């Protein structure tokens, strides 16, 4: 019933082009409402009506009241552009040692070179510190539990990602076991705030054809989620196969990560399938910027310093709002019926 009341959902994973990670986006010294407003204007022009946006526990611990105020400012900008975000609470990807304060400049030629995990390794590895995480989750969800400007809460991004291709050697050896024990608690903390918005955590790897074939982490994600979300950077045939696997759970489907041109996942091929099955589609990246996600994943092994990749990997616009490919803009507008 909730899903029937939603438009066909289209959006991107959003980080302003002048931020290298979610801390730089949200910390008081670098929070940039004017840039967010400008870039959301371009997104609105495509007919986008949602954005997936990563929060972080550190700004909450620094000053919860001020962070809440910045989130409220952000939501006011989003509402102005008819965009309702999905907020991500925790994330297992990239740098396991986040630090508040000024962030390091991007590493030349490397995809998402300064993105940070939430919570960091030190906090995750010490269950005695988990009350800090509970305070953050309950605090932020309670503050916005009845806010119609928010579409959904994404409790944890890729919880069992071990970052083998980037920071794998820096990860706790028992990271997966720690998060497997913590994830149901995080769902419970969020649910205890009685949000009117649905909760989810996106499955992203393994066999999803039935619950008993899923990994223990994916089982928790599916069983605890109000709506089923998933990631897929595959060719269109693989994307459609994943939809059929997840249809068996009889819940609304939202693809919260897709679109990697060099890997075969493109707007041209994926959006017609998403429309056919009424699956919400949130691509990675909106505007080329400090995250450098227009560069491919393999830039971690071979930085693109003296040469450019054949095609952009993620992202839709140049920093001045010019589309990378005009045809993609036309396809997105057709998907949402934007004139």
Secondary structure, DSSP 8 states (H G I E B T S, - for coil): -TGGGS---EEEE---TT-SSHHHHHSTTT--HHHHHHHHHHHHHTT--EEEEE--HHHHHH-HHHHHHHHHHHHHHHHHTT-EEEEEEEE-SSBS---SSS-----TT-TTTT-B-BS-HHHHT-GGGHHHHHHHHHHHHHHTTT-TTEEEEEEEESTT---TTTTGGGS-TTHHHHHHHHHHHHHHHHHHTT-SSEEE--B-SS--SSGGGS-HHHHHHHHH-SSEEEE--S-HHHHHHHHHHHHTT-S-EEEEE--BGGGTB-HHHHHHHHHHHT-EEEEE-SB-STT-TTS-GGGGTS--SSS--SS-SS-SB-TTS-BS-HHHHHHHHHHHT--
